[in-house]
Each structure stands twice: as C-alpha cells, then as structure tokens.
Amino acid sequence: MALIFLSSFFMFACVKAPDSKVEYGSAVSFKSVIEALENASGPDDSPEHIHKEEFAEIITTREIRGQAKVDLLSQVGITVVDKSITSHQWQIKTTEALLLYDLNNPSQTPPLIIREDHQCWDQTSLRLSNCEIDANNQLNKRNLEPTSDRLKESLNDLNTTARHFNFIFEDQVYPFKQMEPDQCLFSGTNQRHCTYHDLNTQQLTIDPPKSVQDSEYCENLPDCKINATIVEFDEVNWKYAAEGYKIHYRFVLSSDVPQLSRRLQVCKQGSIQVKIPEKPIEEAPRFLVTFCDTVVNFKQGHP
C-alpha cells in the first residue's frame, strides 16, 4: 500500500499547538527561503531535464490533528510520452492515471481516470505558457485544459498536473483552498505582506520509496540510497489576522532522482476554521491540518 511510505522517515511531524500569545521564531528573508529550496533542488532543476518515458507516482494525503487516520485524497501516475524543444519552449506530453478517493466512501475503489496532457514552458522564465509552433516543431497548439471543479474540491487545490510540473516557488507554494496563489503579494506590486521564520535545512541519506527499492537495480541509485535535503520554514501572513496566519512548510528534495520526483515530499500545515451551521464564524472551531504530496514510485527516463 502506498501509504506505508508515509510511516517511516517521510511522516510529517506535527508542530506544537499555538499558545494564547503567538510568538514566531527568527525572521529570515524571502530570498533566503528561495535560495535554500534552489540549493536543495540542484542547479539543473528545470523542465529541460524531464526525459521521455520518465514516470512519477504521487499520492496526496490529509492529516487532521487528533485523528489517527491519514486520509488518502488522490493517487496519480504521470508518464512522459514525448518531449520536444522549440526555439523558445520545452514541450512535454504526458499521460496520467488518476484516482480520486471519496472520503465519504473510503473503502470504495474510485474509477481510474486516464487522460493526456501537453504542457509547455518558456525557456527564459521557466513559466508555463501556451504551446507554440515554430518551423522546427509541428506539435499542435493547445492551451492547458482547465481543472474541473470536482478535481479542485477533491484535492483542495493541492494536486493538479500543473503544480507537479512546476519550477517557480511563488506558483508552487500556496497553502489552502481559501487562500489565493498570490496571497503574499500586495495587488499590483512586488511588496509582500508575509514574513518568514525558522528556516532550517538538513542534509541526510534516505531510502527510496518501497516500489523503487523493489525494482530491478533500484533505478540505478548507488547503494539504493538517496542524498536528500529537508527544508522547513514558517510563512506568516499578516493580511488576514492581526496576530498573523501561519503555514508551516516542509520539503524533502533531491537531485539524485528523476526530474519529476525531485520534490520527494511537500507538506503544508496550518489551522483551518470549520463553520458550524447556524453559528457565527467566531464560534467555529479550528483544526490543525496537514496536506502532503509524497512520491511513492519513480522511473528514470531516456534523454
């Protein structure tokens, strides 16, 4: 079972519940956070290094403080079927095998969704853009298909292909459904209303996912081990509450694995207020919730 992978080193550690007086740790610059993530991902972290036949399997889970069960929200297998390079873009075609679990019927196996996707990145900005056609490439121009409302609802905006194929921190890291992707930027400016605290990095050697361990030659990993870096920090948003709204982030990153799997695990933890029917929002309880994306299998591609 894929969830077994969560039970070892990758299990996200719960943080201490906030006291009545909120105190945040040592402040660091946003630039320092970016540099820590970039250093952990490696200097060649870009779509250029996604290869044909590369495969990544990722599960999305939800853990609520006080509940022993970890909810499995989704499981997606992404296979790169084609890669092309134009004068300005990297163009990647994939197939996805997607399972969306119904938390009201956790024992029911959901129907398998098979779909194709085609995504393109600008080689200068590394941002997703509409796919182009030039003299050296005859791929059909195609905009990205919008994500369905059901998919967004099921996965709390935490699991779309575009997010897994993402190389810009500002696009990738946003906490929960009720927050906007640009929630830390003042409208129309580059000024931030978030502060960052308690940045910590740790380098260590870990085991690959169980499926990789069981594969032939362990996907060519030396001694079947992965050199990884854990990056953790808090982001405090001062726009929504006078005392600040904190999200704790935890990344497990490695350049030893195929490009799509470099973010071996990304976890985001924060408190969510759940409104009670016919009660004012001030009386709504808050729950500490952790969402994690975890790579449970990967395969090398071919340049």
Salt bridges, closest charged atoms under 4 A:
GLU23 OE2 - LYS21 NZ 3.69
ASP44 OD1 - ARG262 NH1 2.91
ASP45 OD2 - ARG263 NH2 3.35
GLU53 OE1 - HIS302 NE2 3.41
ASP71 OD2 - ARG62 NH2 2.97
ASP71 OD1 - LYS69 NZ 3.95
GLU96 OE1 - ARG115 NE 2.83
ASP117 OD1 - ARG142 NH1 3.82
GLU132 OE1 - HIS88 ND1 3.72
GLU145 OE2 - ARG142 NH2 2.66
GLU153 OE1 - LYS177 NZ 2.47
GLU170 OE1 - ARG192 NH1 3.37
ASP171 OD2 - ARG127 NH1 2.61
ASP207 OD1 - LYS225 NZ 2.43
ASP214 OD2 - LYS210 NZ 2.66
GLU232 OE1 - HIS248 NE2 2.87
ASP234 OD2 - LYS246 NZ 3.96
ASP234 OD1 - HIS248 ND1 2.53
GLU283 OE1 - LYS279 NZ 3.96
ASP293 OD2 - ARG163 NH2 2.24
